[in-house]
Amino acid sequence: MAESGRRIAHIDMDAFFASVELLRYPQLRGQPVVIGGRGDAPAQRADGSYAFRRLREYVGRGVITTATYEARAFGVGSAMGMMKAAKLAPDAILLPANFDAYRHYSRLFKEAVASIAPAIEDRGIDEIFVDLTRVEGETHELGLRIKQAVRDATGLTCSIGVTPNKLLSKICSDLDKPNGLTVLGLDDIPARIWPLSVRKVNGIGPKATAKLAALGIETVGQLAQADQGLLQDYFGAHYAAWLARVAQGIDEREISTSRESKSMSRETTFERDLHARQDRETLSAILVTLCARLAEDLERKGYVSRTISIKLRYDDFQIVSRNVTLPQPVADAAAILQAARECLKRVPLQRKLRLLGVRASTLEPPGAMARASQPVQGDLFD
């Protein structure tokens, strides 16, 4: 399909979990706020005010789920250990995650978009791709309509990128956050995309960014002009070919609107390579968070899973995976975590890791299944 005829939007809610919390606690607007861990909601005093915890008071192995933009200014970010974050922003407000509220606002946001453009690919609790190709209206005005519909339904802002494909739209939705709207055509790539860091491309992680920088390639434009043979020498033929295509803004993937999911997964690429023993606590906390997010996805979609898999990418870019098929389907975070740990016991962990992922497959609608408790923070292995 010719990309020039397509209008693909990527819609990303702005600091979603934190923004939902600010609806409940509007007095915290403009302050650094961190969401993460478990615990009770802030206690309300007799005068109606709340006793908010500060990040410096936290002790444990939890990781940050998200943070407000004010907290991010201190270098605090998602998947960072909260003890580390406390050193960067000790006075930030700490709130426990409230996934029931996040699911509620996620549903409202997606229903609002679907009322205007029903061809939606669900990418998670706070982001979607939308095919606007056959939706009437000028592109910029259509983007504004969608933003207003989301605001009216949720009280929250979102950022939107509209381009001919998913790759570019994902990049563009992040260019003018928060509450941004970026519309871009293929002719705009040299001026708008090529000056960006290669790290802005979804799929180019910190390790690949560092390897490219060692070759003198720091921007997308430099990548577009790079010698293909050089890229193949350093990254292999497959990844080098992909790098060349994305640098030109080429992405022919279609919007997938199927409601029947074959599998669901959560994964994260680390800011630095982590060692299974030296960084045990950090990896453990990340694994717990991934399993909790995956459990939320399964519940939101209405599935249970019989097969749990883990995926590791080592510092040399080698990928390994292991899976376990369970006698009974699961959907709760504790059971997913237990299965993931069983898988991890069957992989070599001598090399440093740059990516960790957890996948649920062999999906089916749930039967009569009691909901298990949430996982506790623990070691990477039991």
Beta strands, then each sheet from edge to edge (+ up, - down):
strand 1: 8-13
strand 2: 33-36
strand 3: 43-44
strand 4: 50-51
strand 5: 53-54
strand 6: 64-67
strand 7: 93-95
strand 8: 120-122
strand 9: 127-131
strand 10: 158-163
strand 11: 181-183
strand 12: 263-274
strand 13: 304-314
strand 14: 319-330
strand 15: 353-364
sheet 1: 8+ 9- 1+ 10- 11-
sheet 2: 5+ 7- 2- 6+
sheet 3: 3+ 4-
sheet 4: 12+ 15- 13+ 14-
end
